[in-house]
Amino acid sequence: MSELVTQTSINLAAELVEKVVIEGDLSTLTPAERVNYYRAVCDSVGLNPLTKPFEYLRLNGKLRLYALKTCTDQLRNIHGISIELEKPIVEDDLVIVTAVAKDRSGRGDSDTGAVPINGLRGEAKANAILKAITKAKRRVTLSMVGLGMLDESEVESIPGAEVVAGGEGVERGVGKKA
């Protein structure tokens, strides 16, 4: 994998890296540069770009990548990450779930997912609990592999966040799955 990362780094122009790393905004890139960056990110963590592991998000005026379910599922498989869930806690109209992860080397981490459940009953409440579980699992997966980015289960709860199809400025409804 290190040869692949090294080759990817060489292929990625220095100007592109500077634009993304220093400015933190993918909207300043051309469509071709965005494709190259997307592929480089996938290559660097061993993801298949053809499975669309990331989507674009406009947040605070900047275009960024965020992780989809495909991303975290592949990362758990690649890194041999297993997850155990702690019993959900209901506190202050929230359901809070903690996911404890371990990779094949035994290194561990944990993270939480919290979702409001005030006034929810039946299936709606059950879905909120499942959403908290999903958030916790995805957050701990991204943490385990060192990807400090949002995942799709968090996007809809961020005020002003807009999902952007293809990074070209065509907006879709926030929280809708691709």
C-alpha positions in Angstrom: 0.0 0.0 0.0 2.9 2.4 0.7 4.0 2.2 -2.9 0.5 3.1 -4.0 0.4 6.0 -1.7 3.8 7.2 -2.8 2.9 6.9 -6.5 -0.4 8.7 -5.8 1.4 11.5 -4.0 3.8 11.9 -6.9 1.0 12.0 -9.5 -0.9 14.6 -7.6 0.4 18.0 -8.6 1.9 20.2 -5.9 -0.4 23.0 -6.8 -3.4 20.8 -6.3 -2.2 19.7 -2.9 -1.5 23.2 -1.9 -5.0 24.4 -2.9 -6.7 21.6 -1.0 -4.5 21.5 2.1 -3.9 25.2 2.6 -7.3 26.6 1.5 -9.4 23.5 2.5 -11.8 24.2 -0.3 -12.3 21.9 -3.2 -14.4 24.5 -5.1 -11.3 26.3 -6.2 -10.3 23.2 -8.2 -11.2 22.5 -11.8 -13.4 19.4 -12.4 -10.4 17.4 -13.5 -8.4 18.4 -10.4 -11.4 17.4 -8.2 -11.4 14.0 -9.9 -7.7 13.6 -9.4 -8.0 14.6 -5.7 -10.9 12.3 -5.2 -8.9 9.4 -6.7 -5.9 10.3 -4.6 -7.9 10.3 -1.4 -9.4 6.9 -2.3 -5.9 5.5 -3.2 -4.4 6.8 0.0 -6.8 4.8 2.1 -7.3 1.8 -0.2 -10.9 2.6 -1.3 -12.4 1.8 -4.7 -13.4 5.2 -6.3 -15.9 3.4 -8.6 -18.0 2.5 -5.6 -18.5 6.2 -4.7 -17.2 6.2 -1.2 -17.4 10.0 -0.9 -19.7 12.8 -1.8 -19.3 16.6 -1.8 -20.6 18.9 0.8 -20.7 22.7 0.9 -20.1 23.8 4.5 -19.3 27.3 5.6 -18.8 28.4 2.0 -16.2 25.6 1.3 -16.6 22.5 -0.8 -15.4 19.4 1.0 -15.6 15.6 0.9 -17.6 13.6 3.3 -17.8 9.8 3.8 -20.7 7.7 2.6 -21.7 4.3 4.0 -19.6 2.6 1.2 -16.5 4.4 2.6 -16.9 3.2 6.2 -18.0 -0.3 5.2 -14.9 -0.7 3.0 -12.6 0.8 5.6 -13.8 -1.7 8.3 -13.1 -4.5 5.9 -9.7 -3.3 4.8 -8.4 -2.6 8.3 -10.1 -5.6 10.0 -12.1 -3.3 12.3 -14.7 -4.9 14.5 -17.3 -2.9 16.5 -19.1 -3.6 19.7 -22.0 -1.4 20.8 -22.6 -0.4 24.4 -26.2 -0.2 25.6 -27.9 2.9 24.3 -28.4 5.7 26.9 -31.5 7.9 26.9 -30.7 11.3 28.4 -32.2 14.8 27.9 -34.4 13.7 25.0 -31.4 12.1 23.2 -30.5 8.6 22.5 -26.7 8.2 22.8 -24.9 5.1 21.5 -21.2 4.4 22.0 -19.4 2.1 19.6 -16.1 0.5 20.6 -13.9 -0.5 17.8 -10.8 -2.7 17.5 -8.6 -3.4 14.5 -6.7 -6.6 13.8 -3.7 -5.4 15.7 -5.7 -4.9 18.8 -5.7 -1.1 18.7 -9.0 0.4 19.9 -11.0 3.5 19.9 -14.6 4.6 20.8 -17.0 7.2 19.6 -20.6 8.2 20.1 -23.6 9.0 18.1 -26.5 11.0 19.5 -29.9 11.6 18.0 -32.9 13.6 19.4 -35.9 11.4 20.3 -38.2 14.0 21.9 -41.8 13.1 21.1 -40.9 10.1 18.9 -42.8 6.8 19.3 -42.9 3.4 17.7 -41.1 3.1 14.4 -39.9 6.7 14.4 -38.2 6.2 17.7 -36.7 2.9 16.6 -35.3 4.5 13.5 -33.8 7.3 15.6 -32.0 4.7 17.8 -30.7 2.9 14.7 -29.5 6.2 13.4 -27.6 6.8 16.6 -26.0 3.4 16.2 -25.0 4.1 12.6 -23.5 7.5 13.6 -21.4 5.9 16.3 -20.2 3.1 14.1 -19.2 5.4 11.3 -17.6 8.0 13.5 -15.4 5.4 15.2 -14.5 3.8 11.9 -13.3 7.1 10.5 -11.4 7.8 13.7 -9.7 4.4 13.6 -8.3 5.0 10.1 -7.4 8.7 10.7 -9.9 10.3 8.4 -11.0 13.4 10.1 -14.1 14.1 8.1 -17.9 14.0 8.4 -19.9 11.0 7.4 -23.4 11.1 5.7 -25.2 10.3 9.0 -24.1 13.6 10.4 -24.7 15.9 7.5 -28.4 16.5 7.9 -28.0 17.8 11.4 -25.5 20.6 10.4 -27.2 23.9 9.8 -26.4 25.4 6.4 -24.7 22.2 5.0 -25.6 21.5 1.4 -24.9 18.2 -0.3 -23.5 18.9 -3.8 -23.7 16.3 -6.6 -20.4 15.8 -8.3 -18.9 18.9 -6.7 -20.2 21.0 -9.6 -22.7 23.1 -7.7 -25.8 20.9 -8.4 -27.4 20.7 -5.0 -29.5 17.9 -3.7 -31.6 17.7 -0.6 -29.5 17.4 2.6 -29.8 14.0 4.2 -30.9 12.2 1.1 -28.9 9.1 0.2 -27.2 9.0 -3.1 
